[in-house]
């Protein structure tokens, strides 16, 4: 194996290891619920359509 072959193999190996580490870090980060999107898995409510249909407006003064 020549010097150029070794250098290209090292570059490719470093790239693959770096991508694997990044994917593992992203998966570890996304495991925490607080790091996910707040509306993930919930359907958005169309307040304008609800008001037009005669439903009561949401009360934003209280905390959930």
PDB file with one MODEL, atoms N, CA, C and O in Angstrom:
MODEL        1
ATOM      1  N   UNK A   1       0.853  -1.171   0.000  1.00  0.00           N
ATOM      2  CA  UNK A   1       0.000   0.000   0.000  1.00  0.00           C
ATOM      3  C   UNK A   1       0.901   1.237   0.000  1.00  0.00           C
ATOM      4  O   UNK A   1       1.747   1.402   0.879  1.00  0.00           O
ATOM      5  N   UNK A   2       0.708   2.094  -0.990  1.00  0.00           N
ATOM      6  CA  UNK A   2       1.516   3.291  -1.119  1.00  0.00           C
ATOM      7  C   UNK A   2       1.058   4.386  -0.163  1.00  0.00           C
ATOM      8  O   UNK A   2       0.043   4.263   0.522  1.00  0.00           O
ATOM      9  N   UNK A   3       1.835   5.449  -0.142  1.00  0.00           N
ATOM     10  CA  UNK A   3       1.543   6.558   0.763  1.00  0.00           C
ATOM     11  C   UNK A   3       0.229   7.256   0.395  1.00  0.00           C
ATOM     12  O   UNK A   3      -0.530   7.651   1.280  1.00  0.00           O
ATOM     13  N   UNK A   4      -0.039   7.409  -0.892  1.00  0.00           N
ATOM     14  CA  UNK A   4      -1.287   8.048  -1.330  1.00  0.00           C
ATOM     15  C   UNK A   4      -2.502   7.194  -0.980  1.00  0.00           C
ATOM     16  O   UNK A   4      -3.540   7.723  -0.583  1.00  0.00           O
ATOM     17  N   UNK A   5      -2.379   5.895  -1.124  1.00  0.00           N
ATOM     18  CA  UNK A   5      -3.490   5.006  -0.768  1.00  0.00           C
ATOM     19  C   UNK A   5      -3.772   5.067   0.725  1.00  0.00           C
ATOM     20  O   UNK A   5      -4.929   5.067   1.145  1.00  0.00           O
ATOM     21  N   UNK A   6      -2.712   5.119   1.526  1.00  0.00           N
ATOM     22  CA  UNK A   6      -2.878   5.178   2.973  1.00  0.00           C
ATOM     23  C   UNK A   6      -3.530   6.489   3.397  1.00  0.00           C
ATOM     24  O   UNK A   6      -4.394   6.508   4.273  1.00  0.00           O
ATOM     25  N   UNK A   7      -3.109   7.584   2.768  1.00  0.00           N
ATOM     26  CA  UNK A   7      -3.656   8.890   3.101  1.00  0.00           C
ATOM     27  C   UNK A   7      -5.130   8.980   2.731  1.00  0.00           C
ATOM     28  O   UNK A   7      -5.915   9.533   3.502  1.00  0.00           O
ATOM     29  N   UNK A   8      -5.530   8.458   1.579  1.00  0.00           N
ATOM     30  CA  UNK A   8      -6.936   8.504   1.182  1.00  0.00           C
ATOM     31  C   UNK A   8      -7.787   7.595   2.070  1.00  0.00           C
ATOM     32  O   UNK A   8      -8.932   7.926   2.380  1.00  0.00           O
ATOM     33  N   UNK A   9      -7.232   6.454   2.477  1.00  0.00           N
ATOM     34  CA  UNK A   9      -7.961   5.575   3.394  1.00  0.00           C
ATOM     35  C   UNK A   9      -8.137   6.241   4.751  1.00  0.00           C
ATOM     36  O   UNK A   9      -9.193   6.114   5.372  1.00  0.00           O
ATOM     37  N   UNK A  10      -7.110   6.951   5.217  1.00  0.00           N
ATOM     38  CA  UNK A  10      -7.203   7.663   6.488  1.00  0.00           C
ATOM     39  C   UNK A  10      -8.243   8.776   6.414  1.00  0.00           C
ATOM     40  O   UNK A  10      -9.010   8.968   7.358  1.00  0.00           O
ATOM     41  N   UNK A  11      -8.276   9.508   5.312  1.00  0.00           N
ATOM     42  CA  UNK A  11      -9.270  10.570   5.137  1.00  0.00           C
ATOM     43  C   UNK A  11     -10.690  10.004   5.133  1.00  0.00           C
ATOM     44  O   UNK A  11     -11.580  10.541   5.793  1.00  0.00           O
ATOM     45  N   UNK A  12     -10.892   8.932   4.399  1.00  0.00           N
ATOM     46  CA  UNK A  12     -12.215   8.321   4.329  1.00  0.00           C
ATOM     47  C   UNK A  12     -12.623   7.755   5.685  1.00  0.00           C
ATOM     48  O   UNK A  12     -13.768   7.911   6.109  1.00  0.00           O
ATOM     49  N   UNK A  13     -11.692   7.103   6.357  1.00  0.00           N
ATOM     50  CA  UNK A  13     -11.988   6.551   7.688  1.00  0.00           C
ATOM     51  C   UNK A  13     -12.335   7.641   8.685  1.00  0.00           C
ATOM     52  O   UNK A  13     -13.253   7.472   9.487  1.00  0.00           O
ATOM     53  N   UNK A  14     -11.617   8.756   8.651  1.00  0.00           N
ATOM     54  CA  UNK A  14     -11.905   9.878   9.546  1.00  0.00           C
ATOM     55  C   UNK A  14     -13.281  10.455   9.263  1.00  0.00           C
ATOM     56  O   UNK A  14     -14.018  10.788  10.191  1.00  0.00           O
ATOM     57  N   UNK A  15     -13.632  10.574   8.001  1.00  0.00           N
ATOM     58  CA  UNK A  15     -14.948  11.086   7.626  1.00  0.00           C
ATOM     59  C   UNK A  15     -16.056  10.171   8.127  1.00  0.00           C
ATOM     60  O   UNK A  15     -17.045  10.649   8.682  1.00  0.00           O
ATOM     61  N   UNK A  16     -15.905   8.868   7.941  1.00  0.00           N
ATOM     62  CA  UNK A  16     -16.926   7.908   8.374  1.00  0.00           C
ATOM     63  C   UNK A  16     -17.067   7.923   9.893  1.00  0.00           C
ATOM     64  O   UNK A  16     -18.184   7.933  10.410  1.00  0.00           O
ATOM     65  N   UNK A  17     -15.951   7.924  10.610  1.00  0.00           N
ATOM     66  CA  UNK A  17     -16.000   7.949  12.080  1.00  0.00           C
ATOM     67  C   UNK A  17     -16.643   9.245  12.561  1.00  0.00           C
ATOM     68  O   UNK A  17     -17.429   9.227  13.508  1.00  0.00           O
ATOM     69  N   UNK A  18     -16.323  10.365  11.925  1.00  0.00           N
ATOM     70  CA  UNK A  18     -16.924  11.650  12.300  1.00  0.00           C
ATOM     71  C   UNK A  18     -18.426  11.667  12.098  1.00  0.00           C
ATOM     72  O   UNK A  18     -19.162  12.167  12.950  1.00  0.00           O
ATOM     73  N   UNK A  19     -18.891  11.124  10.978  1.00  0.00           N
ATOM     74  CA  UNK A  19     -20.333  11.084  10.707  1.00  0.00           C
ATOM     75  C   UNK A  19     -21.040  10.174  11.705  1.00  0.00           C
ATOM     76  O   UNK A  19     -22.132  10.504  12.168  1.00  0.00           O
ATOM     77  N   UNK A  20     -20.443   9.045  12.043  1.00  0.00           N
ATOM     78  CA  UNK A  20     -21.043   8.133  13.026  1.00  0.00           C
ATOM     79  C   UNK A  20     -21.140   8.810  14.386  1.00  0.00           C
ATOM     80  O   UNK A  20     -22.153   8.671  15.073  1.00  0.00           O
ATOM     81  N   UNK A  21     -20.103   9.539  14.784  1.00  0.00           N
ATOM     82  CA  UNK A  21     -20.131  10.245  16.073  1.00  0.00           C
ATOM     83  C   UNK A  21     -21.206  11.330  16.062  1.00  0.00           C
ATOM     84  O   UNK A  21     -21.912  11.500  17.056  1.00  0.00           O
ATOM     85  N   UNK A  22     -21.342  12.064  14.962  1.00  0.00           N
ATOM     86  CA  UNK A  22     -22.381  13.094  14.869  1.00  0.00           C
ATOM     87  C   UNK A  22     -23.784  12.502  14.944  1.00  0.00           C
ATOM     88  O   UNK A  22     -24.657  13.060  15.608  1.00  0.00           O
ATOM     89  N   UNK A  23     -24.004  11.394  14.280  1.00  0.00           N
ATOM     90  CA  UNK A  23     -25.321  10.747  14.321  1.00  0.00           C
ATOM     91  C   UNK A  23     -25.619  10.254  15.732  1.00  0.00           C
ATOM     92  O   UNK A  23     -26.741  10.406  16.216  1.00  0.00           O
ATOM     93  N   UNK A  24     -24.627   9.664  16.398  1.00  0.00           N
ATOM     94  CA  UNK A  24     -24.820   9.188  17.771  1.00  0.00           C
ATOM     95  C   UNK A  24     -25.115  10.353  18.711  1.00  0.00           C
ATOM     96  O   UNK A  24     -25.967  10.232  19.591  1.00  0.00           O
ATOM     97  N   UNK A  25     -24.426  11.477  18.537  1.00  0.00           N
ATOM     98  CA  UNK A  25     -24.668  12.651  19.387  1.00  0.00           C
ATOM     99  C   UNK A  25     -26.066  13.218  19.150  1.00  0.00           C
ATOM    100  O   UNK A  25     -26.732  13.634  20.098  1.00  0.00           O
ATOM    101  N   UNK A  26     -26.511  13.240  17.904  1.00  0.00           N
ATOM    102  CA  UNK A  26     -27.853  13.726  17.596  1.00  0.00           C
ATOM    103  C   UNK A  26     -28.921  12.824  18.209  1.00  0.00           C
ATOM    104  O   UNK A  26     -29.895  13.314  18.779  1.00  0.00           O
ATOM    105  N   UNK A  27     -28.743  11.520  18.093  1.00  0.00           N
ATOM    106  CA  UNK A  27     -29.710  10.590  18.692  1.00  0.00           C
ATOM    107  C   UNK A  27     -29.739  10.723  20.204  1.00  0.00           C
ATOM    108  O   UNK A  27     -30.814  10.666  20.801  1.00  0.00           O
ATOM    109  N   UNK A  28     -28.590  10.897  20.837  1.00  0.00           N
ATOM    110  CA  UNK A  28     -28.524  11.083  22.287  1.00  0.00           C
ATOM    111  C   UNK A  28     -29.217  12.384  22.685  1.00  0.00           C
ATOM    112  O   UNK A  28     -29.924  12.429  23.692  1.00  0.00           O
ATOM    113  N   UNK A  29     -29.017  13.438  21.902  1.00  0.00           N
ATOM    114  CA  UNK A  29     -29.642  14.729  22.166  1.00  0.00           C
ATOM    115  C   UNK A  29     -31.158  14.652  22.038  1.00  0.00           C
ATOM    116  O   UNK A  29     -31.881  15.232  22.849  1.00  0.00           O
ATOM    117  N   UNK A  30     -31.644  13.939  21.022  1.00  0.00           N
ATOM    118  CA  UNK A  30     -33.085  13.870  20.779  1.00  0.00           C
ATOM    119  C   UNK A  30     -33.807  12.937  21.743  1.00  0.00           C
ATOM    120  O   UNK A  30     -35.038  12.933  21.773  1.00  0.00           O
ATOM    121  N   UNK A  31     -33.086  12.150  22.529  1.00  0.00           N
ATOM    122  CA  UNK A  31     -33.739  11.270  23.501  1.00  0.00           C
ATOM    123  C   UNK A  31     -34.405  12.074  24.612  1.00  0.00           C
ATOM    124  O   UNK A  31     -35.428  11.652  25.151  1.00  0.00           O
ATOM    125  N   UNK A  32     -33.837  13.232  24.962  1.00  0.00           N
ATOM    126  CA  UNK A  32     -34.429  14.062  26.006  1.00  0.00           C
ATOM    127  C   UNK A  32     -35.701  14.710  25.485  1.00  0.00           C
ATOM    128  O   UNK A  32     -35.708  15.307  24.408  1.00  0.00           O
ATOM    129  N   UNK A  33     -36.762  14.592  26.242  1.00  0.00           N
ATOM    130  CA  UNK A  33     -38.040  15.144  25.818  1.00  0.00           C
ATOM    131  C   UNK A  33     -37.984  16.670  25.716  1.00  0.00           C
ATOM    132  O   UNK A  33     -38.645  17.251  24.855  1.00  0.00           O
ATOM    133  N   UNK A  34     -37.213  17.319  26.571  1.00  0.00           N
ATOM    134  CA  UNK A  34     -37.158  18.779  26.553  1.00  0.00           C
ATOM    135  C   UNK A  34     -36.480  19.315  25.301  1.00  0.00           C
ATOM    136  O   UNK A  34     -36.621  20.500  25.000  1.00  0.00           O
ATOM    137  N   UNK A  35     -35.756  18.494  24.568  1.00  0.00           N
ATOM    138  CA  UNK A  35     -35.085  18.935  23.351  1.00  0.00           C
ATOM    139  C   UNK A  35     -35.933  18.723  22.103  1.00  0.00           C
ATOM    140  O   UNK A  35     -35.521  19.107  21.008  1.00  0.00           O
ATOM    141  N   UNK A  36     -37.085  18.131  22.246  1.00  0.00           N
ATOM    142  CA  UNK A  36     -37.963  17.923  21.100  1.00  0.00           C
ATOM    143  C   UNK A  36     -38.851  19.142  20.894  1.00  0.00           C
ATOM    144  O   UNK A  36     -38.943  20.005  21.768  1.00  0.00           O
ATOM    145  N   UNK A  37     -39.492  19.209  19.759  1.00  0.00           N
ATOM    146  CA  UNK A  37     -40.410  20.297  19.469  1.00  0.00           C
ATOM    147  C   UNK A  37     -41.622  20.200  20.378  1.00  0.00           C
ATOM    148  O   UNK A  37     -42.116  19.105  20.647  1.00  0.00           O
ATOM    149  N   UNK A  38     -42.099  21.341  20.850  1.00  0.00           N
ATOM    150  CA  UNK A  38     -43.191  21.334  21.822  1.00  0.00           C
ATOM    151  C   UNK A  38     -44.508  20.817  21.247  1.00  0.00           C
ATOM    152  O   UNK A  38     -45.348  20.320  21.998  1.00  0.00           O
ATOM    153  N   UNK A  39     -44.705  20.920  19.944  1.00  0.00           N
ATOM    154  CA  UNK A  39     -45.947  20.454  19.332  1.00  0.00           C
ATOM    155  C   UNK A  39     -45.804  19.070  18.712  1.00  0.00           C
ATOM    156  O   UNK A  39     -46.693  18.621  17.988  1.00  0.00           O
ATOM    157  N   UNK A  40     -44.702  18.394  18.987  1.00  0.00           N
ATOM    158  CA  UNK A  40     -44.465  17.079  18.408  1.00  0.00           C
ATOM    159  C   UNK A  40     -45.519  16.090  18.902  1.00  0.00           C
ATOM    160  O   UNK A  40     -45.639  15.864  20.106  1.00  0.00           O
ATOM    161  N   UNK A  41     -46.271  15.509  17.993  1.00  0.00           N
ATOM    162  CA  UNK A  41     -47.287  14.521  18.344  1.00  0.00           C
ATOM    163  C   UNK A  41     -48.631  15.129  18.698  1.00  0.00           C
ATOM    164  O   UNK A  41     -49.567  14.396  19.016  1.00  0.00           O
ATOM    165  N   UNK A  42     -48.753  16.452  18.651  1.00  0.00           N
ATOM    166  CA  UNK A  42     -50.027  17.097  18.967  1.00  0.00           C
ATOM    167  C   UNK A  42     -50.528  17.842  17.747  1.00  0.00           C
ATOM    168  O   UNK A  42     -49.745  18.354  16.947  1.00  0.00           O
ATOM    169  N   UNK A  43     -51.828  17.896  17.617  1.00  0.00           N
ATOM    170  CA  UNK A  43     -52.413  18.580  16.475  1.00  0.00           C
ATOM    171  C   UNK A  43     -52.643  20.044  16.829  1.00  0.00           C
ATOM    172  O   UNK A  43     -53.112  20.368  17.920  1.00  0.00           O
ATOM    173  N   UNK A  44     -52.307  20.920  15.892  1.00  0.00           N
ATOM    174  CA  UNK A  44     -52.471  22.353  16.111  1.00  0.00           C
ATOM    175  C   UNK A  44     -53.944  22.720  16.017  1.00  0.00           C
ATOM    176  O   UNK A  44     -54.676  22.208  15.170  1.00  0.00           O
ATOM    177  N   UNK A  45     -54.366  23.618  16.905  1.00  0.00           N
ATOM    178  CA  UNK A  45     -55.764  24.036  16.923  1.00  0.00           C
ATOM    179  C   UNK A  45     -55.916  25.307  16.098  1.00  0.00           C
ATOM    180  O   UNK A  45     -55.148  26.252  16.275  1.00  0.00           O
ATOM    181  N   UNK A  46     -56.882  25.343  15.210  1.00  0.00           N
ATOM    182  CA  UNK A  46     -57.176  26.527  14.413  1.00  0.00           C
ATOM    183  C   UNK A  46     -58.194  27.361  15.181  1.00  0.00           C
ATOM    184  O   UNK A  46     -59.399  27.121  15.101  1.00  0.00           O
ATOM    185  N   UNK A  47     -57.694  28.344  15.924  1.00  0.00           N
ATOM    186  CA  UNK A  47     -58.562  29.144  16.798  1.00  0.00           C
ATOM    187  C   UNK A  47     -59.535  29.978  15.976  1.00  0.00           C
ATOM    188  O   UNK A  47     -60.690  30.139  16.370  1.00  0.00           O
ATOM    189  N   UNK A  48     -59.090  30.512  14.842  1.00  0.00           N
ATOM    190  CA  UNK A  48     -59.971  31.328  14.007  1.00  0.00           C
ATOM    191  C   UNK A  48     -61.183  30.544  13.524  1.00  0.00           C
ATOM    192  O   UNK A  48     -62.305  31.051  13.549  1.00  0.00           O
ATOM    193  N   UNK A  49     -60.960  29.308  13.084  1.00  0.00           N
ATOM    194  CA  UNK A  49     -62.072  28.472  12.622  1.00  0.00           C
ATOM    195  C   UNK A  49     -62.988  28.101  13.786  1.00  0.00           C
ATOM    196  O   UNK A  49     -64.205  28.010  13.622  1.00  0.00           O
ATOM    197  N   UNK A  50     -62.395  27.887  14.965  1.00  0.00           N
ATOM    198  CA  UNK A  50     -63.216  27.568  16.139  1.00  0.00           C
ATOM    199  C   UNK A  50     -64.090  28.754  16.543  1.00  0.00           C
ATOM    200  O   UNK A  50     -65.249  28.570  16.915  1.00  0.00           O
ATOM    201  N   UNK A  51     -63.538  29.980  16.473  1.00  0.00           N
ATOM    202  CA  UNK A  51     -64.335  31.170  16.805  1.00  0.00           C
ATOM    203  C   UNK A  51     -65.468  31.365  15.803  1.00  0.00           C
ATOM    204  O   UNK A  51     -66.579  31.736  16.181  1.00  0.00           O
ATOM    205  N   UNK A  52     -65.183  31.113  14.519  1.00  0.00           N
ATOM    206  CA  UNK A  52     -66.232  31.225  13.503  1.00  0.00           C
ATOM    207  C   UNK A  52     -67.326  30.184  13.724  1.00  0.00           C
ATOM    208  O   UNK A  52     -68.488  30.423  13.395  1.00  0.00           O
ATOM    209  N   UNK A  53     -66.956  29.033  14.278  1.00  0.00           N
ATOM    210  CA  UNK A  53     -67.937  27.977  14.529  1.00  0.00           C
ATOM    211  C   UNK A  53     -68.694  28.200  15.831  1.00  0.00           C
ATOM    212  O   UNK A  53     -69.596  27.430  16.160  1.00  0.00           O
ATOM    213  N   UNK A  54     -68.338  29.247  16.578  1.00  0.00           N
ATOM    214  CA  UNK A  54     -69.053  29.551  17.809  1.00  0.00           C
ATOM    215  C   UNK A  54     -68.439  28.955  19.057  1.00  0.00           C
ATOM    216  O   UNK A  54     -69.040  29.033  20.129  1.00  0.00           O
ATOM    217  N   UNK A  55     -67.264  28.363  18.954  1.00  0.00           N
ATOM    218  CA  UNK A  55     -66.600  27.820  20.139  1.00  0.00           C
ATOM    219  C   UNK A  55     -65.944  28.949  20.916  1.00  0.00           C
ATOM    220  O   UNK A  55     -65.631  30.006  20.368  1.00  0.00           O
ATOM    221  N   UNK A  56     -65.742  28.701  22.204  1.00  0.00           N
ATOM    222  CA  UNK A  56     -65.157  29.710  23.083  1.00  0.00           C
ATOM    223  C   UNK A  56     -63.651  29.859  22.815  1.00  0.00           C
ATOM    224  O   UNK A  56     -62.968  28.886  22.494  1.00  0.00           O
ATOM    225  N   UNK A  57     -63.149  31.087  22.951  1.00  0.00           N
ATOM    226  CA  UNK A  57     -61.738  31.364  22.756  1.00  0.00           C
ATOM    227  C   UNK A  57     -60.923  30.766  23.906  1.00  0.00           C
ATOM    228  O   UNK A  57     -61.428  30.665  25.025  1.00  0.00           O
ATOM    229  N   UNK A  58     -59.680  30.371  23.653  1.00  0.00           N
ATOM    230  CA  UNK A  58     -58.861  29.817  24.732  1.00  0.00           C
ATOM    231  C   UNK A  58     -58.476  30.886  25.749  1.00  0.00           C
ATOM    232  O   UNK A  58     -58.293  32.053  25.403  1.00  0.00           O
ATOM    233  N   UNK A  59     -58.356  30.475  26.993  1.00  0.00           N
ATOM    234  CA  UNK A  59     -57.979  31.370  28.084  1.00  0.00           C
ATOM    235  C   UNK A  59     -56.471  31.336  28.234  1.00  0.00           C
ATOM    236  O   UNK A  59     -55.913  30.344  28.706  1.00  0.00           O
ATOM    237  N   UNK A  60     -55.802  32.417  27.834  1.00  0.00           N
ATOM    238  CA  UNK A  60     -54.346  32.453  27.884  1.00  0.00           C
ATOM    239  C   UNK A  60     -53.816  33.016  29.194  1.00  0.00           C
ATOM    240  O   UNK A  60     -52.600  33.086  29.375  1.00  0.00           O
ATOM    241  N   UNK A  61     -54.684  33.420  30.110  1.00  0.00           N
ATOM    242  CA  UNK A  61     -54.220  34.028  31.352  1.00  0.00           C
ATOM    243  C   UNK A  61     -53.726  33.014  32.363  1.00  0.00           C
ATOM    244  O   UNK A  61     -52.965  33.373  33.262  1.00  0.00           O
ATOM    245  N   UNK A  62     -54.136  31.751  32.244  1.00  0.00           N
ATOM    246  CA  UNK A  62     -53.683  30.739  33.195  1.00  0.00           C
ATOM    247  C   UNK A  62     -52.549  29.923  32.605  1.00  0.00           C
ATOM    248  O   UNK A  62     -52.449  29.764  31.389  1.00  0.00           O
ATOM    249  N   UNK A  63     -51.704  29.413  33.473  1.00  0.00           N
ATOM    250  CA  UNK A  63     -50.581  28.580  33.010  1.00  0.00           C
ATOM    251  C   UNK A  63     -50.973  27.122  33.061  1.00  0.00           C
ATOM    252  O   UNK A  63     -51.742  26.704  33.926  1.00  0.00           O
ATOM    253  N   UNK A  64     -50.423  26.324  32.100  1.00  0.00           N
ATOM    254  CA  UNK A  64     -50.741  24.898  32.103  1.00  0.00           C
ATOM    255  C   UNK A  64     -49.724  24.112  32.860  1.00  0.00           C
ATOM    256  O   UNK A  64     -49.839  22.891  32.963  1.00  0.00           O
TER     257      UNK A  64
ENDMDL
END
